[in-house]
Amino acid sequence: MSARSTAYLFMRFGLGQAPEDLQLRVVGNFLTLLEGAEERPAALLFYTDGVKLVCEGSPVLDHLRRFESQAVDVVSCRTCIEYFGLVEKVRVGRVGGMPAIMEAMARADKVVSV
């Protein structure tokens, strides 16, 4: 199974259960390594607190923009974006809602929650 058929699901503003600065450092490291992988993921999907990663002030916007420029589908949950009042702060990807997230997960051979 190739990374191309993998969708990564981000549900937190960072990775793991740790202080926020460590979570953000770890997600940055993860995305750096994923960028260097031989094959790109099919999709990067964001919901709940994870939507904050695609918004103004996120330390990983440059990573996400590079993925988007390489045709990786970057999708955020509309309900979550609206809940947090972030509609005007989305800086990368598309706000496609849960149906778009579910569609991307169904298309992928593998879904990885990070």
N, C-alpha and C positions, 0 to 999 in steps of 0.2 A: 504494500500500500504506500503510495507516494504522499509527500507533504501536500502536493497540489490538491488532493482530494480531502484535505483536512480543514475543518472550520474550528477556529479558536473562540471560545466564549469567555468574555470578561464580565464578571458580576460584581467586582469590587473596584474601588479607586486605588489600585495597586494590586500586589499579589501577596497572599498569605495572611496570617494573623500576627500582626506585629505593629509597632508604632508606624504612623503614616509615612514618615520620611523613609523608613526602611522598605515598606511596601512599594513606594514609588521608585526607589532605587532598584529593587528586584524586578519590577515590571519593565523598567528601562533596560536592564541587563537581558531580560528574556527577549524583548523585541530586537535588541542588537544582535543577539545570537540567531534569532529567527530570520532577520534580514540577511545574515551571512550564510544561511542554509542554502543548499544547492537548489531546492525547489521552494517556491512561494506557497503559502497557504491559499486555499480557495476563498476563505472569508475570515474577517475579524468581526466578531459580533459583540455588541455591548448592551447590557440592560442593568437594571437597578443602579447601584452606585457606580458601576462600570461606565455608565454614560458620561461621567465627569472626565474620563480620559480623553474624550473627543472634543472637549470644550476649552474655551479660552482659559489660559493659566495652567493647562495640563503640561507636565514636563515631557510628555512623550508625543506631542503633536508632530514634530519633525519625522519621527519614526513612522507614524501612521500616514502622514502625507506621502512618504516614499512608497509605502505599500500601495496606497491608493493610485499613485502614478504608475505602478506596475500592474494595474488591473486587478488588484486584490479588492474584493468587495468588502467595504467597511460600512457596517450598518448598525445604527443605534435605535433603541426602542423609543418610539414617539411618546408613549404614555409616561415613561420614566423621565424623558427630557422635559416634558410639560410639568410633571409632578415637582421636579426640582427647580422649575422656573428658568430653564437653560435654553429656551428656544432661540434666543438671540445670541447665544454664546457658542453654538456649535461651530467648529472651525475645520472639521474634516469629516469626510464620509457623507452618507445620506441618512436622513431620519426616515426609516422605512417602517417602523412599527414592528410589533410582534409577528404579524403574518410574514413579513419579509425575513425576519430572523428564523422563523420556523421553516420557511422555504429553503433558505441557505443551508440550514442544518439537514434537511431532507436530501438535498442535492449532494452533500458531502458523504464520502465513504466513512469518515470518522469525525466525531465532534469531541474536542478536548476542552474541558473547563479548567481555566487557569486562575 
